[in-house]
């Protein structure tokens, strides 16, 4: 890549000299030579600003040769009768060296600043991850420790119902911890490109049905309404990942809305994409949270008291982005929030004709 850019720089140097020569040729009958020299100097400056020192020096040398040969008396030779033009040539070369040096310095500082920003962002994410793990794993660990301690110390004196409740508590908290760790690992795989899409044709209503069946226990306390358009096309997607993206939106609604509230799943076609929406009525988000809610480890103001690592929506966005779609959130009438994502529509495969009888 660097080698290719270098050759592009030399090509630009030649092109800039040719353009300056053409401009100088058009100016020659009506302008002094000093003005033509300024045109060549402009060409040197342009190349020096865009590329490294090598192309800038080549541009300055070619400008000197072209200006000397075509415009400086005696024309048609490389000799110079007036010594002042030697100073002009030296200035062109000096300008090329100075500007290219300044540009290289600015580029180096920009690269260093970018590296510092990346390092700072990495450290921020690391700190957020550690804080999130500490916050979200402390509670289930404490519950598991308390329940298992009660079983170990007083298990014989507890009734079967009490022992069952404690065991179920340990199991539920262990599953919660497992989900947290799985989300961290998947977010890492999505960001590093370790996940490859296994696309195939799938019906969106089947994906929605599968997700609702899997989350039936978690959504049991809410009124789930499914509203899917009848003209939805087949989508060429990784159905497992899309199920997870939709499941994360529904899980988010279940966690952060009061019981018995409505959660509506919608889907409709808009031109060359399908828009999938999960609407909830948990009080809505602030203007700032409408975008930041999809960031890693972010919890909106409505979510502050809830559990969760703030990765579910970030994973949803990463999955949808892999499919060429987009995600966003917006407020809806009634104090709710609509979380939407799109999936591109591709031409469905043609149904093969029936084989003709022999």
Buried (B, 14 or more C-beta within 10 A) or exposed (E): EEEEEBEEBBEBBBEBBEBBBEBBEEBBEEBEBEEBBBBBBBBBBBBBEBBBBEBBBBBBBBBBEBBBBBBBEEEEEEEBEEEEBEEBBEBBBEBBBEBBEEBBEEEEEEEEEEEEEEEEEEEEBEEBBEEBBEEBBEEBEEBBEBBBEBBEEEEEEBEEEBBEEBBEBBEBBBEBBEBBEEBBEBBEEBEEEEBEBEBEEBBBBEBBEBBBEBBEEBBEEBEBEEEBEEEBBBBBBBBEBBBBBBBBBBBBBBBBBEEEBBBBBBBBBEEEBBBBBBBBBBBBBEEEBBEBBBBBBBBBEBBEEEEBBBBBBBBBBBBBEBBEBBBBBEBBEEEBBBBBBBBEBBEEEEEEEEEEEE
